[in-house]
């Protein structure tokens, strides 16, 4: 979404082009996306997020269908099929349904189709003992990556990588190029759960990175301003922050 609430059609088009090209290069990309509520708010001309769960879920239902339609249109222009996969946390927590998710992703990939994974916001809740939300999109992307046994999770964000401090408020903050392990010091740098920088921000991204490191995989955090940056990341260029137990970058041969 753009700052004024419009759908960032240019970014979606660039993303569709990038992933379609990667598919032609024999990569097996999976896209984890969000934005259903934001798109729904735009369609309904809402300036503020609804304050009840029921209204939020209704807005998400409206936005989700529009969002996937836009993705399908953009992918179709590159003769690439895509498919929507909606998930809730409880589906992942139960072994049988978890296996079904894995099988679905595997089958779509084998069919040459790019899965577009979203949290099912129209039914997800996080109340008392009925928790079906993933928490945020960072966690969803890491969970999907581990389910799919992905070689690398590329997380495109509104920040260039992981910094020693909030770069928006501290001009002396330095960018980490490579992080092999998640230490207490790094978690402290990310900010607490109650901070603007920590909530749904770097603290969440560190948690996602830890998921990938725990399964001996990799994660790259980089700016999503231009999604074609993925090509440079896969060529091994020093872009953003690489979370990996080794200092090896993700090479183009790792598909």
N, C-alpha and C positions, 0 to 999 in steps of 0.2 A: 504494500500500500504506500502511496505517496503521502507527504505530510498533510496535504489538504483533504485526504480521504479518498482520492480517486484510485482506481486500480492501476498499478504500474504495468501497463500493457507492454511497454518496451522491455522491461526486465523479464517478463514471462516469455516474450518472443525470443529474446536472447537465450534464455534458459532452454527453451524448446529446441532451438537451433543447436546449442552446445550438446545437449544430451542426445539428440538425434544423430549428430556427427560422431559422438563417442560410440553409439550403438553400431554405426557403420565401421568403426575401428575395432570392433569385437570386444568392447567393454560391455559390462552388464549393469548399467546404471539403474538405481532406484531413487525416485524423487520423493522426499518427505516435505510436504508443504503445509501451510496453515493459511489463515485469513478468511475463513468462512464467516465469522461474525462481522469482520470489517466490511466484507463485500455485501453482506446482508444489510448492514446499516446504511451503506451507500445506496442500495436499491430502494430502501424504504425512506431515504432522506432523513435518517436519524443523526442528530448531532452528538448525542451522548449514548453511552452503552446502557442497555436496559438493566434495571436494578433487580430483577427477579430471575431465577434460574429458568423458569418456564419461558419467559420472553427471550432470554438469551438463546435458548435452544431453538425457539421458533425462528429467530433471526438467523441462526447458524444454518438451519435447514434450508432457508431461502438462499443464503449466500453460497452454500456448498454446491448446489446444483449449477449456479451461475459460474462459480469458480472452475469447476471441472469442465464445463462447456467451453470456457475460454482456453483452458489447457488443451483440450481435445482439438479445438480449431487450430491452435498454433502448431501442435504436433502434426496434424493432418497436412498442413502446408509443406511439411518436409517428408510426407509419405511415411510417417512413423505412427504406429498404433500405440495408444496408451490406455491404461485401465485404472479405475479408481478402487482403492482398498481402504475401507473405513475400519478403524480399530478402537477398542476401548481397553482399558487396563485389565479388566477382569478376564477378557478373552486371552490375554497373554499369560495370566497367572494360572490358568487351568491347563494341564498337560495335553489333553485331547484337542481342545480348541487351539492351543499354541501350535501343535503339530499341523493342524489344518491351515493356519496362517502361513507357516513355513512352506507347506506343500503348494499353496496358492501362489506365493511369491516365486517359488522355483518353477512352477509350471508356466507362469506368465513370462519369465525370463527365457525359458526354453522355447516358447512360442515367438520370441523376438519382440515382445511387448514391454513397454516401459511402465512399471507400476507407479502410480501416484498415490502415496500413502498419506492419509489425513487422520487426525483424531476425530471420532464421531461425536462432534460437539453437540449434536441435537439430542443425544441421549446420555452423554457423559456427565456424571456428578461426582462430587467429592464431599460427602456428608457422613459423619459418624462412621458406622461400620460398612457403609455402602460406597466404597471408593472405586470408581471406574475411570477416573482421569489419570493421565500420565504425569500431570504436574505442569509440564510445559513442552514445547516443541523440541527443545534440545534433548530432553530425555526420550521422547518418542523416536527421534532420529537415531540415537545411540542404541535403543532397544531393537529397532528395525535392522540396524546394521549388524548387530550381534546375531539376531535371528537368521539373517541371510548369510552369515559368516563372511561379511564383506571384508575385502583387503584394507579398505580405507573409508572413513567417513569424512567427507568434505563439508564443513559447516560454513555456509555463507551468511554473514551477519552485517550489522551496520558499523562494525569496528574492524580495524585492520588485523587484529590478532590479540593475543593476551599481553597486557601491559603490567608493569610493576605497580601501577596505580591508575586511577581513573584519568585517562588522557584528556577528557573533556574539562577537567578542573585543575589538573596538574600538568603544566607544559613540560616538566622534567621527567615525566613518566617514560620508561623505556620499554620497547617491544621485545618480548622473548622470541627468538627464532626457533629454538628447540627446547622442549620440556620432556625429559625422560620419565619423570615420576611426579605424582601430585603430593607435594609436601604440605605440612601445616602452615608454613610461611606463605606458600602460594594461595592456600585457601583464605588466609588472612588478607592477602593483597586483593583478593576478589571482592571483599566487602561482605559484611554480615547479611543475614536474610532480611533485615529491616532496612537496609540501605538501598538507595535508588540504583546504585551500580551493581548490587548483589542480587536483588530480586528479579528473577527471570533474566539476569544478565550474566556476568562473568562467573559467578558462583555456580550457576546452573550449567554453564559450558564446561567448567572444570569437572563437574560431576559426570557429564556426558563423556568427557575425555577419559576419566578414570574407568568408566565402563569399557571403553575400547582398549585401554592399556591392560585391563584385567584379563582380557582374552587374547593378549599379544597381538593386537591389531593397531592401527594408526588412526589419528584424526588430525585434520588440518583446519584451523580456524582462520578465515580470511574475509576480506570485504566482499560483499555481494553486490556492490554498485554496478559491476559489469560481470555477469555470470560467465563470460568467456574466459575469465581468469582461471577457470578449471583446467583449460588446456595447458596453461603455463605451470600449474601445480603438478599436473601429471607428467610434465617433462622434467620435473625435479628442480624447478627454479625455487629460489629462496623467497617464498611468499608467505606472509602471515606467520602463524605459529604452528609448528609440527609437534604433535604429541606422539612420541614413539620411544620405545625402550632403547632403540639404537639411533645412531645419527644418520641413518640412511633415509634419503628422501624417497618419496613414492615415484618410481620410474614408470616410463610409458609402457614397459613390458609387463607391469603388474596389472593384469586386466581381470 
